[in-house]
Amino acid sequence: MNRKQSNRDILTELFFRLLPYQILLSVISAVNGIVDSLYASNALGKTAMSAIGLYGPFNHFFYAMSILLVAGSQILYGRYVSRERERVHGLFSTDMIFSAVISALAAVLLTLMATTGVTGRMASNPEDLKQLNVYIYGQAIGIPALVLGQQLFAFLSLENQTKRTMIASIACFLSHIVFNHLFVVILPLGIFGLGLSTSLANWLFFFIQAWFYISKKSEWRFSLKSLSLQEGGQILVLGYPGAIARFMEMFRCLIVNGLIQRYVGSDGLSAFAASNSVMSIFWAVPFGMVAVSRMLFSISIGEEDRRSLIDSMRIALTKGQLLLLAVVAFLILTAEPATRLFYRDPADEVFRMTVMGLRILPLCMPLAQISVHFTSYAQNIGRKKLAVVLPIIDGMVGVVVCSFVLIPLMKMNGLYIANVLNGVICCLVIVVSAWIALKRFPRSLEDLMVIPEDFGAADDERIDITVRDMDQALDVSRQVMDFCTLRGIDRRRAFFAGLCMEEMAGNIITHGFPKDEKENAIDIRVVHRGDEIILQLRDNCVAFNPSERFKPTEPQEAGKDVGIRLVYSIAGEVSYQNLLGLNVLTIRI
């Protein structure tokens, strides 16, 4: 198996191992929304459903706020973790403080909007407006917990604490159901009870995750002294392109809700709210994919690993798309049963509109997945124009323009089709953008990505080797020495480089491979730049930090791990990190 395929296999395993947990993060607000919708439609009626639909723009706003902070901090994490690992402590603290302050201010502002009547412009029906304002009061209590919880989820994922994030997600889901039943059915708090249930579930989600940091078990520590306004500014600057689409969706919702009220009426709002409640659960799949890819992109760019960067995108747009197509087929086939969760009379117009929404809207998901991945990539690599233009079109312009034309002609079906056409427009923007940058039509994925020519080591500056057994490990020394000789490196350093690689590869095979039942591999990269030789080993075995064996703690251990201590004595610098569950050892000679 060649190195390209091996690298892709390791990244594919990592992608699908992380994906379920990232889907959980995306699904939390969606599950809360659908639970609220079920209780609203079955216990409170259509007016409550309309109020939930009217609250949609605020949901997009708070999700955008979270994405802005998560994306900015993850990009900086990718830059720091390889070379300036200590700076991650300050990054974590700054992100959490900024998130707390911004989300608290947003909660206060939203409450004031409901109290002073500013929300009156969002609803033409007085009863819908009354229900919306009461719902806002309940939701505002949990906004800081929602934003902070998503930041913690992102950092816990980077620390490979996936079990804790799963426990927090399940607890959030179950508690939300319990709270809704308590506040809506047992204690008749109405739509305020729906909002309050979401808030309390979000606080539980936050505290379960925060305990890991409070108990001081984490690698990254929170400290008020680590607050950096400059770093906070960087988080916002780097993160805003990824959040633009979500902010644009807030305005899109306001415009689309106005068009629905004008051309369709309250039944249209109720149908759209029900369709979106179901769709929001499944939107967690592409959003989870882009969350994983964002982490892989940031680390690949931080390490200037061109091959891993391309492979990460390829995995998302091939195997990820296959999974998404299965989701689309499921949604279309189950459109009627899903509609019956909200409305039981097939003769009711709102029933028919909801069914059509669940048959047409899923078609936009594969196209949207392509768009959000290229937005995230452009944001990470520094393609600023595409990182801004694409989410503006995706988040608002495409849907709004098509809706203005199609809703008057086709009513709700026009809105559903407008979402699909929006995906087509975004894909065309990606192609045209690459065409302009390359000055020729893009013919491959690498062309579409328009990776800067000076990014990463050139082919003649690096060698890539895959090791799967001890025989291959023993041959590594020869391959590395031959590469060094071709690069004009002196024989002494060439010998040391080969020896280091052979020793460490052999150590991983001996101690790491037998500890699990999966097919293991070591990806080795040797880069010669300037006067420095950089050796990197990446494997998917159990976590193992060789620095822990560098110095024997007891006299009887002096004869053990001689190879590891030899490498540390030869190398100018040895650094180990466990990145998203992969062991990454970097040796500089």
KOLSE-93238 format. One line per field, with one value per residue (C-alpha): residue in three letters; x, y, z. Coordinates in steps of 0.25 Angstrom, whole numbers. Layout:
N
code (ALA	...);
x (X	...);
y (Y	...);
z (Z	...);
END
This chain:
589
code (MET	ASN	ARG	LYS	GLN	SER	ASN	ARG	ASP	ILE	LEU	THR	GLU	LEU	PHE	PHE	ARG	LEU	LEU	PRO	TYR	GLN	ILE	LEU	LEU	SER	VAL	ILE	SER	ALA	VAL	ASN	GLY	ILE	VAL	ASP	SER	LEU	TYR	ALA	SER	ASN	ALA	LEU	GLY	LYS	THR	ALA	MET	SER	ALA	ILE	GLY	LEU	TYR	GLY	PRO	PHE	ASN	HIS	PHE	PHE	TYR	ALA	MET	SER	ILE	LEU	LEU	VAL	ALA	GLY	SER	GLN	ILE	LEU	TYR	GLY	ARG	TYR	VAL	SER	ARG	GLU	ARG	GLU	ARG	VAL	HIS	GLY	LEU	PHE	SER	THR	ASP	MET	ILE	PHE	SER	ALA	VAL	ILE	SER	ALA	LEU	ALA	ALA	VAL	LEU	LEU	THR	LEU	MET	ALA	THR	THR	GLY	VAL	THR	GLY	ARG	MET	ALA	SER	ASN	PRO	GLU	ASP	LEU	LYS	GLN	LEU	ASN	VAL	TYR	ILE	TYR	GLY	GLN	ALA	ILE	GLY	ILE	PRO	ALA	LEU	VAL	LEU	GLY	GLN	GLN	LEU	PHE	ALA	PHE	LEU	SER	LEU	GLU	ASN	GLN	THR	LYS	ARG	THR	MET	ILE	ALA	SER	ILE	ALA	CYS	PHE	LEU	SER	HIS	ILE	VAL	PHE	ASN	HIS	LEU	PHE	VAL	VAL	ILE	LEU	PRO	LEU	GLY	ILE	PHE	GLY	LEU	GLY	LEU	SER	THR	SER	LEU	ALA	ASN	TRP	LEU	PHE	PHE	PHE	ILE	GLN	ALA	TRP	PHE	TYR	ILE	SER	LYS	LYS	SER	GLU	TRP	ARG	PHE	SER	LEU	LYS	SER	LEU	SER	LEU	GLN	GLU	GLY	GLY	GLN	ILE	LEU	VAL	LEU	GLY	TYR	PRO	GLY	ALA	ILE	ALA	ARG	PHE	MET	GLU	MET	PHE	ARG	CYS	LEU	ILE	VAL	ASN	GLY	LEU	ILE	GLN	ARG	TYR	VAL	GLY	SER	ASP	GLY	LEU	SER	ALA	PHE	ALA	ALA	SER	ASN	SER	VAL	MET	SER	ILE	PHE	TRP	ALA	VAL	PRO	PHE	GLY	MET	VAL	ALA	VAL	SER	ARG	MET	LEU	PHE	SER	ILE	SER	ILE	GLY	GLU	GLU	ASP	ARG	ARG	SER	LEU	ILE	ASP	SER	MET	ARG	ILE	ALA	LEU	THR	LYS	GLY	GLN	LEU	LEU	LEU	LEU	ALA	VAL	VAL	ALA	PHE	LEU	ILE	LEU	THR	ALA	GLU	PRO	ALA	THR	ARG	LEU	PHE	TYR	ARG	ASP	PRO	ALA	ASP	GLU	VAL	PHE	ARG	MET	THR	VAL	MET	GLY	LEU	ARG	ILE	LEU	PRO	LEU	CYS	MET	PRO	LEU	ALA	GLN	ILE	SER	VAL	HIS	PHE	THR	SER	TYR	ALA	GLN	ASN	ILE	GLY	ARG	LYS	LYS	LEU	ALA	VAL	VAL	LEU	PRO	ILE	ILE	ASP	GLY	MET	VAL	GLY	VAL	VAL	VAL	CYS	SER	PHE	VAL	LEU	ILE	PRO	LEU	MET	LYS	MET	ASN	GLY	LEU	TYR	ILE	ALA	ASN	VAL	LEU	ASN	GLY	VAL	ILE	CYS	CYS	LEU	VAL	ILE	VAL	VAL	SER	ALA	TRP	ILE	ALA	LEU	LYS	ARG	PHE	PRO	ARG	SER	LEU	GLU	ASP	LEU	MET	VAL	ILE	PRO	GLU	ASP	PHE	GLY	ALA	ALA	ASP	ASP	GLU	ARG	ILE	ASP	ILE	THR	VAL	ARG	ASP	MET	ASP	GLN	ALA	LEU	ASP	VAL	SER	ARG	GLN	VAL	MET	ASP	PHE	CYS	THR	LEU	ARG	GLY	ILE	ASP	ARG	ARG	ARG	ALA	PHE	PHE	ALA	GLY	LEU	CYS	MET	GLU	GLU	MET	ALA	GLY	ASN	ILE	ILE	THR	HIS	GLY	PHE	PRO	LYS	ASP	GLU	LYS	GLU	ASN	ALA	ILE	ASP	ILE	ARG	VAL	VAL	HIS	ARG	GLY	ASP	GLU	ILE	ILE	LEU	GLN	LEU	ARG	ASP	ASN	CYS	VAL	ALA	PHE	ASN	PRO	SER	GLU	ARG	PHE	LYS	PRO	THR	GLU	PRO	GLN	GLU	ALA	GLY	LYS	ASP	VAL	GLY	ILE	ARG	LEU	VAL	TYR	SER	ILE	ALA	GLY	GLU	VAL	SER	TYR	GLN	ASN	LEU	LEU	GLY	LEU	ASN	VAL	LEU	THR	ILE	ARG	ILE);
x (0	6	7	-4	-14	-9	-10	-24	-27	-23	-30	-42	-42	-40	-51	-62	-57	-59	-71	-82	-77	-77	-91	-95	-91	-99	-111	-112	-120	-127	-132	-136	-144	-151	-155	-160	-168	-174	-179	-183	-191	-198	-200	-201	-205	-201	-199	-188	-182	-182	-175	-164	-163	-162	-151	-143	-134	-129	-125	-117	-111	-106	-101	-93	-88	-83	-77	-70	-63	-61	-55	-46	-40	-38	-30	-21	-20	-15	-5	0	-1	11	21	16	8	8	0	-12	-14	-16	-24	-34	-35	-38	-48	-56	-56	-60	-71	-76	-76	-82	-93	-97	-99	-107	-116	-119	-121	-131	-139	-139	-144	-156	-159	-158	-166	-155	-159	-173	-167	-165	-180	-192	-201	-202	-204	-192	-184	-189	-185	-171	-168	-171	-163	-151	-151	-150	-139	-130	-127	-119	-112	-98	-99	-102	-90	-80	-84	-81	-67	-64	-69	-59	-47	-51	-51	-37	-33	-39	-49	-61	-67	-70	-76	-85	-89	-92	-100	-109	-111	-115	-125	-132	-133	-139	-150	-152	-153	-162	-172	-171	-173	-183	-191	-190	-188	-195	-185	-188	-178	-169	-168	-163	-152	-148	-147	-136	-129	-128	-123	-112	-107	-106	-99	-89	-86	-84	-73	-68	-65	-53	-47	-51	-45	-32	-31	-29	-17	-22	-24	-33	-27	-32	-18	-16	-27	-21	-29	-20	-23	-38	-37	-30	-41	-52	-44	-41	-54	-64	-64	-69	-80	-84	-93	-100	-102	-107	-117	-123	-126	-131	-141	-146	-148	-154	-163	-168	-170	-178	-187	-190	-192	-196	-200	-199	-200	-188	-180	-185	-181	-167	-165	-169	-160	-148	-150	-148	-137	-129	-127	-121	-113	-105	-98	-92	-89	-82	-74	-69	-66	-57	-51	-48	-40	-32	-31	-25	-15	-11	-8	-1	8	9	5	-1	-4	-12	-20	-24	-28	-36	-44	-45	-51	-61	-66	-66	-69	-75	-85	-89	-93	-101	-108	-113	-118	-125	-132	-137	-143	-150	-156	-160	-166	-181	-178	-169	-180	-190	-182	-187	-200	-209	-220	-215	-226	-220	-213	-201	-200	-198	-188	-179	-179	-174	-164	-158	-157	-151	-142	-133	-128	-120	-112	-101	-99	-98	-88	-79	-81	-78	-66	-60	-63	-56	-44	-43	-44	-33	-23	-26	-34	-41	-50	-56	-57	-66	-73	-77	-84	-92	-97	-100	-106	-115	-114	-116	-129	-134	-133	-139	-150	-154	-157	-162	-171	-181	-182	-181	-184	-177	-171	-164	-157	-153	-148	-140	-132	-128	-124	-116	-107	-105	-101	-91	-84	-83	-77	-66	-63	-62	-54	-43	-44	-41	-29	-23	-26	-31	-43	-40	-38	-36	-40	-26	-29	-42	-35	-25	-14	-3	10	19	10	17	30	33	33	49	49	42	41	28	29	18	22	13	23	37	43	39	43	57	58	54	68	73	62	64	80	78	69	78	90	82	80	94	94	107	108	108	94	89	93	87	74	72	76	65	54	58	58	45	38	42	38	24	23	28	20	8	3	0	-9	-21	-27	-29	-19	-8	1	12	13	27	30	45	46	59	58	70	79	69	64	50	46	31	24	9	2	-12	-8	-11	-6	9	18	33	38	32	43	54	59	58	51	57	72	66	60	74	75	61	57	71	67	58	68	78	69	67	82	84	73	73	58	48	33	21	6	-7	-15	-29	-25	-13	1	10	25	34	49	58	73);
y (0	14	25	33	22	19	34	34	22	27	40	33	25	38	45	35	33	48	50	44	53	65	61	61	75	80	72	77	90	82	72	83	89	77	74	88	86	73	79	92	85	74	82	96	98	104	118	112	106	119	126	115	118	133	130	123	135	137	122	125	137	129	117	127	133	120	116	129	126	112	113	125	117	104	111	117	104	97	108	107	92	88	99	108	98	106	117	108	111	126	123	114	124	136	128	124	139	145	134	137	152	152	142	149	162	155	149	163	170	159	160	175	174	165	175	188	182	183	169	174	176	161	157	162	154	160	146	140	152	150	135	139	149	139	128	138	140	125	123	135	129	118	126	127	112	109	117	113	98	98	104	93	82	87	87	74	68	73	67	54	54	48	40	52	60	48	47	62	61	50	56	69	62	53	65	74	64	62	78	80	69	76	90	88	76	75	90	98	109	109	113	120	105	101	112	109	94	97	107	97	86	95	98	83	81	92	87	73	77	88	78	73	86	90	76	80	67	75	78	93	101	113	125	140	144	138	147	153	164	163	148	150	159	149	139	148	152	137	132	142	136	123	130	139	128	126	142	143	132	140	151	141	135	149	152	138	138	151	145	133	142	150	139	127	131	125	111	113	117	105	96	102	101	86	83	91	84	70	75	81	68	63	76	71	61	71	81	70	67	81	82	70	75	89	82	74	86	94	84	80	95	97	86	90	76	78	63	62	75	69	56	62	69	57	48	58	60	45	36	47	50	35	36	49	43	31	42	49	36	33	47	46	32	36	50	46	38	50	60	52	55	69	69	57	61	58	67	79	88	90	74	75	86	80	67	74	81	68	63	75	81	69	70	83	76	69	83	90	81	84	99	99	90	100	112	105	102	116	122	113	115	130	131	143	146	132	131	143	143	128	129	142	135	122	128	138	143	131	126	140	144	130	132	145	139	126	128	137	126	113	117	108	98	111	113	98	99	112	105	94	105	112	100	99	114	112	100	109	120	110	106	120	125	114	117	132	128	118	125	112	102	94	79	73	74	80	90	94	96	106	102	113	108	111	103	91	85	82	68	68	74	62	47	39	25	16	5	-7	-17	-19	-22	-9	-2	-8	-2	12	15	12	20	32	32	31	43	51	48	52	65	68	66	61	46	48	55	46	34	40	43	29	23	32	27	13	13	20	12	-1	4	7	-6	-14	-7	0	-10	-21	-13	-13	-21	-11	-11	-1	7	18	29	35	48	54	68	76	91	100	94	86	72	69	55	52	39	38	26	21	13	15	28	27	39	34	46	38	27	37	37	25	27	15	9	-4	3	8	-3	-1	8	10	13	25	31	30	37	48	50	51	60	75	75	64	67	58	61	53	60	56	42	41	40	50	50	61	60	72	69);
z (0	-4	6	0	2	16	20	15	22	35	33	29	42	49	42	45	59	62	54	63	75	66	61	75	77	65	69	83	79	68	77	87	76	71	85	87	74	78	91	84	73	82	95	91	77	64	70	79	66	59	71	70	55	58	68	57	53	68	67	55	62	74	66	58	70	75	61	61	74	72	58	62	74	66	55	65	72	59	58	72	75	67	71	82	90	103	96	96	111	108	96	104	115	105	97	109	115	102	100	114	112	98	101	114	106	95	105	112	98	94	107	105	91	96	107	99	87	77	73	68	54	53	54	48	57	71	77	70	75	90	89	83	94	105	98	98	113	115	104	109	122	115	104	112	115	100	95	106	105	90	93	103	94	83	93	99	85	83	96	92	103	94	105	114	102	99	113	114	101	105	118	111	102	113	123	112	111	126	127	116	122	135	131	120	124	139	142	131	129	114	104	115	120	106	106	121	118	107	116	128	119	113	127	130	117	121	135	132	122	131	142	135	135	149	154	148	139	126	119	116	129	131	137	137	136	123	116	104	97	85	84	86	74	66	69	64	52	48	52	46	31	37	44	33	27	40	42	28	31	42	32	22	32	35	20	17	29	23	9	15	24	11	1	9	23	37	32	24	36	44	32	31	46	46	34	39	53	46	36	48	54	40	37	49	39	30	41	49	36	35	49	48	35	41	52	41	32	44	48	34	31	44	40	26	22	7	5	18	15	1	7	18	7	-2	10	13	-2	-5	7	14	3	2	16	14	1	10	20	8	4	18	19	6	9	23	20	23	36	41	38	46	58	57	49	48	38	24	18	26	17	27	26	11	12	23	15	2	11	15	1	-5	5	7	-7	-3	8	-1	-9	5	10	-2	1	16	14	4	13	25	16	10	24	29	17	16	3	9	-3	-4	11	11	-2	-2	12	8	-4	3	16	9	-5	-12	-5	-4	-18	-23	-12	-17	-31	-27	-14	-21	-33	-25	-11	-1	-11	-17	-4	-3	-18	-15	-4	-14	-25	-15	-13	-29	-29	-17	-25	-37	-29	-24	-38	-44	-32	-35	-50	-47	-38	-47	-60	-65	-63	-50	-54	-40	-25	-23	-34	-27	-14	-20	-10	-10	-18	-6	4	10	6	-9	-14	-15	-1	6	6	11	16	21	31	35	40	46	33	27	40	38	24	28	32	18	11	20	19	3	4	12	3	-9	-2	1	16	23	25	41	41	30	39	51	44	39	53	60	50	51	66	68	57	63	77	72	65	77	88	81	70	79	89	80	69	58	46	50	42	43	34	33	27	26	21	18	19	20	30	37	36	41	44	47	51	52	56	61	72	87	93	97	100	98	107	119	116	113	128	136	149	157	156	150	138	134	124	118	106	102	88	92	101	89	80	91	92	77	73	75	79	81	83	85	84	83	73	72	76	67	72	66	69	63	63	58	55);
END
